[in-house]
Amino acid sequence: MATKAKQMKAEGIDVVSFAAGEPDFDTPNKIVQAAKAALDAGKTRYTPTPGTLELREAVAAKYLRENKLEYKPSETMVSTGAKQCVYNAVQVLVDEGDEVLIPAPFWMTYEAQVDLAGGKSVIVPSSLSDGFVPDLDRLAGAVTPRTRAIMLNTPCNPTGAAIPTEVLKQIGALAVKHDLWIISDEIYEHLTYGHDHVSIAALSPAIKERTVTITGCSKSFAMTGWRIGFIAGPLDVIKCMTDLQDQVTSGATTFSQSGAVEALRLDVSEIEGMRATFEKRRDLIVSLLKAIPDVEVFNPLGAFYVFPDVSAYLGTKFKDDVQLADWLLEEAKVATVPGGVFYGPGHLRLSYATSEADIKKGVERLADALAKIPR
Ligand SMILES: Cc1ncc(COP(=O)(O)O)c(C=O)c1O
């Protein structure tokens, strides 16, 4: 949908896009300058596959400072975006026929990556009325002798949910009991509203030894195009992932790694402006969506997505959210992503990584368009 919206914009059509999966801010200048300096200094050759020592030291310090997780630099690695971190983890931890529990709605890449490893995704639904928090009984009920791992994403794309610490503890206990790996994707860790981010691996040594924690630069520092992700976990897993990455992409881009070192050195206050702007936009978009009749909205606790339930508008003119999202783009010139692609049917995902003016204009168009649908 994002690509389609961009194409329409290029054709001169006035589209409001809520489809973006990336911050609309520029990368902070200090980070850009660090990468430029690296280029000027001739840092244009290969780095070690798991990343430069300088960056891995900064990553280990970051995990200790922000995630309360103690890792040696050798227990961390750098990949080409958090996406490759997830890929490495799934390839190394999941064998042919293994089952991976994935709480839904979820970022669709997880299922594709489990498929690529020959595994089987076992999708465990949650709902807006539960605040999109994974349901422990359902998770426990989905465990079989073939279950190998649980995939977690907090804060979550597409729902904006954040898993409460108590639930993280219970999920951790479930993993310990059944000897499961936890792949914890925490790429939105800095974008939280009204609470501090908690890493599941920090909750007990027994959880830590079976968890890989994935973070990165893309969302927190507006660095999506730099392609830098981080992963921390047990040394043997890091070694296997390094061997894999060695045959796939080698080390991440050298001068991007220099920029990432600078990103991790920035005082959190330097990215606070972006977080605060997202929070303001969240408040705005949630209040506007709540004013639309029969649209149910969960107030996101993190990331930059809102995932309203529009099922009241389905079943008459439109069969499902995919048809609705297509029509909204064609007729109302508003780009959203249908919830079905995230295993959240009946919902739309709206990214508020866009200006307040666009949020107002886009939600107004959405409301006008929905008003034309018989219920
Ligand atoms: C939940 C989640 N994990 C990982 C990523 C990928 O991050 P990166 O750009 O660092 O590969 C995304 C991007 O949309 C995401 O939403």
The ligand as a MOL file (V3000), in Angstrom:
LIG
                    3D

  0  0  0     0  0            999 V3000
M  V30 BEGIN CTAB
M  V30 COUNTS 16 16 0 0 0
M  V30 BEGIN ATOM
M  V30 1 C 8.3560 -5.4890 14.1960 0
M  V30 2 C 9.4440 -5.1460 13.2430 0
M  V30 3 N 10.6340 -5.7650 13.3400 0
M  V30 4 C 11.6400 -5.4970 12.5100 0
M  V30 5 C 11.4830 -4.5580 11.4970 0
M  V30 6 C 12.6270 -4.3270 10.5530 0
M  V30 7 O 13.5330 -3.4300 11.0250 0
M  V30 8 P 14.8200 -3.0770 10.1450 0
M  V30 9 O 14.4300 -1.9560 9.2420 0
M  V30 10 O 15.8520 -2.6780 11.1570 0
M  V30 11 O 15.2060 -4.2750 9.3800 0
M  V30 12 C 10.2740 -3.9070 11.3380 0
M  V30 13 C 10.0830 -2.9360 10.2340 0
M  V30 14 O 9.0020 -2.5660 9.8760 0
M  V30 15 C 9.2220 -4.1880 12.2390 0
M  V30 16 O 8.0540 -3.5670 12.1510 0
M  V30 END ATOM
M  V30 BEGIN BOND
M  V30 1 1 1 2
M  V30 2 1 2 3
M  V30 3 2 2 15
M  V30 4 2 3 4
M  V30 5 1 4 5
M  V30 6 1 5 6
M  V30 7 2 5 12
M  V30 8 1 6 7
M  V30 9 1 7 8
M  V30 10 2 8 9
M  V30 11 1 8 10
M  V30 12 1 8 11
M  V30 13 1 12 13
M  V30 14 1 12 15
M  V30 15 2 13 14
M  V30 16 1 15 16
M  V30 END BOND
M  V30 END CTAB
M  END
